[in-house]
Each structure stands twice: as structure tokens, then as C-alpha cells.
Amino acid sequence: MESQVRGGTRWKRFAVVMVPSVAATAAIGVALAQGALAASFSVSGQSFKVTADSLHGEGFEQYGAIDSGYTLDGKKTAHPVAVSAFKSASITNMCQSVVTPDIPLLGSVSLILKAGGGGTPVQAENLYIDVEDLEANATFHNIDIGVAAKDASKGPGIGKGDAANPYGFAQQADSADLTDVKQTAWATTAGTFKLSGLKMSLSKGVKECY
């Protein structure tokens, strides 16, 4: 069975979310590549944006969860997210950006990271992405929609520490192909993350991948 989806998803329409997140977050997540951590940590007060030309993922599943964390002034908060998980993923021409606002004497400072160009894609294993917003063209292979989260067996399973209802809505597929990806996410974890052609830069002002 093959299903094609075009457009964006938002939490207000999560009950009918049909599009997986791109597995394309890196710089801030590089330290997590030491092991398969999950979103049991508190997320920062900054979401980040990611683009990619294409993603091929094997063993896909998606379910709803809550990321607990902080605002930039230290208040506790929580974010509803769609967790997209892949057993493995290959990403071409990835860009990640995060903006830190209101730095004394500097104003906003933007971090931009690029990897996976030059013919060698980014490679990831056991990847979890906590997505707030996504736009992409997507094709799913052998997709199951409406599975109980605990019974989604095609992907890597619910992440350790994820605040997710195991009896809630989930979907899964043997594989997924996405192109022209744009997403906003709060967290990414992975067992391994191999970043080819990694380049990181900092600049004043607001400069984002999209």
C-alpha cells in the first residue's frame, strides 16, 4: 500500500496527522549521538527549524507526546508534539537553524548548521524527532493508520522516557520518503548520527533555514 501526502501538520489537527517529521536535526543533537537517549530530558526554551531536500527512512512510526521544559526566562512549560521515529534514516542537504534572542549588546544571534550535501547524506539510527510543525511531500510504503501506540512494531517503539499514552493514536509504515521538507522541532535523539560535510556558523540577526 502506498500513500502520498502534501502539506503541513499542526497540533490543533493532530488527531488526523498523516505526515511524519523529517529526521533532520543535528548540531544541538550531536552530543546525543553517544547513545539512544530519549526525550526524558527537559527541553530548552528554543525550538529549531530544519530543512532537507529529501529523506528516506526505514521502520517509521509516529505518536503523540508531551515535551516538558522551560521558557528562556526559566519558567516551566510543556509542548504537545508529534514524535516521528525511524529505525534508520538518510537525509540529503540538511539545514538546521536556531535563533537566540535578546543577547546583551548583540541582540539576536543565529546558529546555522549544514550537512549531508556533496553526494554523501546524513545517516541516523534509532532516530526520534519531537515535531511541532511540518511541511513536506511524503510517500509511505505499507502504512497502518490508527494503531495503538504500544502496538506499533514497524518502528523503533515508543522512546524511553517519552510522555506518551501507549493506548493512544499512532501510525506506522515499512518506509517513508519525503522531499522539500520544512519543520519546527523541540527535540531530537538518536542512537547514532553521522554528519557528512558538517559546517556550522554563527551570525548576528535572525537568519534561519526557512
Beta strands, then each sheet from edge to edge (+ up, - down):
strand 1: 2-9
strand 2: 48-70
strand 3: 76-103
strand 4: 107-115
strand 5: 122-141
strand 6: 144-148
strand 7: 169-189
strand 8: 192-194
strand 9: 199-204
sheet 1: 1+ 5- 3+ 2- 7+ 6-
sheet 2: 1+ 5- 8+
sheet 3: 1+ 5- 3+ 4- 9+
end
